[in-house]
């Protein structure tokens, strides 16, 4: 069993930072081998006492040292949770105990390899390990961990991080994708999944009682790759971008995506509990996007804002397809802030760039505004990049109405994980709260929790509080912030 600590051992030294020839295992990408609890963390600066809630981040953390060509997406899911309680802050971490990890622990070794290796032919039920390492959301009193390629989600106790088991909702769900979306107002969870075989996409709703409420198949022509979905108060928007796996590579057991610039982007707008026959299809310019910022209804229009990849032209009027595919396949960062407006009356789409100056992703909003018109979003900002080491040096607050922004960058080697928006007690506006994030601080050579005041332009002043952790938190993927109000609802 892994070590469990209480209290804070001395901070690690620079020499402790692992070195590995595979970038995904090097430096602060390297996995850790411990589950810890650190309580009453020390504060540098001033820790606000007017908010409470839970920030949780998921990410890959290989349980067994990988002896294969490791890909950054291969590691077993590990949750890092920071509990804020009016100035007191504690941290804990645990692996998600997936079925596959359980099999490996019973065998005492890794039984699956990763994305860059041949998938397991002897396990048609799980040729690639469902690590549940990608996303984490809170629904009906439990955390749900999800995998970007669609798999059974796992339910986790939000306070202890114990895995409660896979969440199949009375057998209604055999897989869902990352980025299923809870609605804090109704307590529902909207989910989708996708597959290389038909049905290529399904969509459904789980009620606040954790009972399945609704499920339909979304008729797609082929295995186009979605990554996220959007919800408004009454509608759900599902994505059909012209990007899919290269069939030749797939037949050879490899995975590589191809973009088809002669096909439009398509969006299925369907009433939240609507039948497949009620889907309204909208077309838009060819694009590919990972993450949605938010969506809402505005008169006859359904509005969706997100961060699609920036499209460059190889010659005037012609998309540089190779460049886009390279950017996606090599996990480079080159994004815009963009808006689509789907007119339910005319069936037409209007679209526009909100901002193409900054390069940002991992958008989060005040969760109370999910599906409702909102003004502010918070993103991780990247430098314009090529193949060099991923750099996530700061945070941005966007004004979605004007395209204006306030940015804070700590310096080249800092790494900001996806933040969470923590509303202040009795908030007076959408941005009345804090942005919290797990950060790798290269200057102090430590992982920290950082807290920014979000009101107005205060983000640019830097963190109001920094809470150093006594050991590293490896860089990871998605995070969520669960407000105290939402935690209390499910007590
Ligand atoms: Fe994602």
Boltz pocket constraint, residues with backbone or C-beta under 6 A from the ligand:
constraints:
  - pocket:
      binder: B
      contacts: [[A, 134], [A, 148], [A, 178], [A, 179], [A, 227], [A, 290], [A, 291], [A, 478]]
      max_distance: 6.0
